[in-house]
Amino acid sequence: MRVALWLMALFAIAVASALFAGSNHGTVTLFWSPYRVDLSLNLFLLTMAASFLTLHFAMRALSALIRIPQQARRWRLLQKERAIYSALLDSLSHLVAGRFVRSRKAADLVISLEDSVQSSGEHLPYGGRLRTLTHLLAAESAHALQDRVVRDGHFAQALQEASERDAQEAREGVQLRRARWALDDRDAPAALQWLDQLPQGAGRRTVALRMRFRAARQSGQAQVALEAARLLTKHRAFSESAGKSIARGLAVELIQAAHDSTQIQLAWDSLERAEQKIPEVAFAAAERLLRHGGDAAVSRQWVLPVWDAMVQGDASLTLSQRIRLARLLEQGFGLATGAPDTAWLTRIETAQMGNPRDAVLQYLAGVVCMRLSLWGKAQQLLKQSLSTLPHSELTRDTWLAIAQMAEQRQDLQAASQAYREAAKR
């Protein structure tokens, strides 16, 4: 169809030209003293068109002749670029295939070819990034071969190229690789130092946060690791359950690293609200505070969310967590300055009356009554809990408390019997 349309157009042009030329009687007169030249208009137009075409092709031929040296330079540059691309692909393919010596040799070839391009007076617009990445490939190969001297040399050159040629993204990549190499060398402080030099945006990327988390774990910096874990969970690098589990372990580790009540308070304040509500974290902080002579009222305030969850029947609380909470409160109530206040007395009494068959709550209520010298009620609650207590140590402590109350009322036979029952546990 297209050929037919072209033929029709050519026939139309031929017919129009024949009609115009056949009926055109115009002439053109040229005066060149003392001569006069008369030409038909058709011949004049054909002559002008032929002259224009001849001049046009002559100028194009002259331009092509003048550009021959430039075309030769372009051809040589193109050949060098092709060789650079080929060597760069060889370096990458050898690196991923585990042929690190060949990869480094190919990277050295890329560097030498780029040097020859520069020495010839040419300039590649992407030369800075090319040299940076090539040095990085050579350094990566040397790192795999554990040749730290060569690795550090190529790394220094890559960092210099990235700095001199405004290759900010390449510079960030070089610093990230250096941090990873430090992690592989088990040099966590150096890895953190390189990560700290990253810009704020690059430092919050997932790959940087993962390395910061690993470095902090290697160096025992629980606070830094916890902050990195929070951001990784926020970026969905960790699932919600995995992030919560990691945060729980790090929070407990952070609290265990504190050695006095002031440090424990600072560690607790550095935790987020959701982390403070985790039972294991609250228990660890409260127990650590009581162990170092802290305020029992503060420890009870820390475990209050766990208490509220237990009273409300939270199914996620295990039996061991409920027993641990009861023993923690008992430990605080046993201190000289840790007598239960009115609020906690109300909470415990309300919880026990609301669930009278809960052995753990009966035991805790009995301990509180014993601390308040309410011997009759304490003995009643403790004896009621004995039949359903699920924990042998808790049963032993219950018999010991019953023995102590029997000694208070001078009932030596009952005390002796209670001690014997406790010894069986």
Secondary structure, DSSP 8 states (H G I E B T S, - for coil): -HHHHHHHHHHHHHHHHHHHHHT---EEEEEETTEEEEEEHHHHHHHHHHHHHHHHHHHHHHHHHHTHHHHHHHHHHHHHHHHHHHHHHHHHHHHHTT-HHHHHHHHHHHHHHHHHHHHTT---TTHHHHHHHHHHHHHHHHHHTT-HHHHHHHHHHHHHHHHHTT-HHHHHHHHHHHHHHHHHTT-HHHHHHHHHTS-HHHHTSHHHHHHHHHHHHHHT-HHHHHHHHHHHHHTTSS-HHHHHHHHHHHHHHHHHT--SHHHHHHHHHTS-HHHHTSHHHHHHHHHHHHHTT--HHHHHHHTHHHHHHHHTT-TTS-HHHHHHHHHHHHHHHTSTT----HHHHHHHHHHHHHSTT-HHHHHHHHHHHHHTT-HHHHHHHHHHHHTT---HHHHHHHHHHHHHHHHHTT-HHHHHHHHHHHHT-
